[in-house]
Amino acid sequence: MSIVIGIDVGGSTTKIIGIDNNTIKNPMTVTATDPITSLFGAFGKYIYDNGISLEEIEKVMLTGVGSAM
């Protein structure tokens, strides 16, 4: 299994989604006080809640206000 994770980082809200074999897996939104906390919180929560190991992740794609950090 190779999962692609897409993350849209906002000022306080981050949206994250996984795609596995052209199938969308459980979109999620995470809110935090700053973009970095929101990004790492979303990523950790997403892989934990969906039982995804780091070895299963093929690619992580970022966009939004925090993507250039």
N, C-alpha and C positions, 0 to 999 in steps of 0.2 A: 504494500500500500504506500503510495506517495501522495501526500496531502500538500496543497498549495494554500497558504493562509494569506488573506488580504486584510489589511488594517488601514482604516481611515482615522487619523489622529486629529482631534479637534482641540480647542483650547481647554476644555474640561470634559468633553465626552468623546469616547473612542468607540468606533464600530469595528467589529471583527467578524470574519466569516472564513470558513474552510471549504475547500472544494476537493472532493475525493472521487476519482473516476467520473468526472463531469457531473457530479451530484453535490448540491449545496448541503453543507452540514451546519445546522443550528446557528444562525446569525445571532450575535450578542452585542449589547451596548454596555459600556462601563463608564461610570462617571468618577472623576477625581478632581483634585484642586489644581493640577498642572498637567501639561501634556506628557511629560516623561513618566510620571506616576500612572497616568491613565494608560499609556502604551504598555508598560511592563505589567500593570495589573490586568489589563485585558488579555495579553498574551498568556500569562500564567494561568489565569482563571479559565480561559478557553481550552487550553490543552489539558488542564486538570479535569474540568467538567466533562470533557468529551473523551477522556481516556486515551489521549494521543501522546505517544512518546516522541522525543526529539528525533529519533532515528527515522520516524515515519514522515517527517516534514521535509519536503523536497525544496520548497522555496517560500520565503516570506516577502510579500510586496507591501510597501508603505506609500501612503499619500496623505496629504493634508498639512496642516500647520506645523506639526512636529516631525514631518518626514525627513527634513533636511538636517536634523540634529545628529 
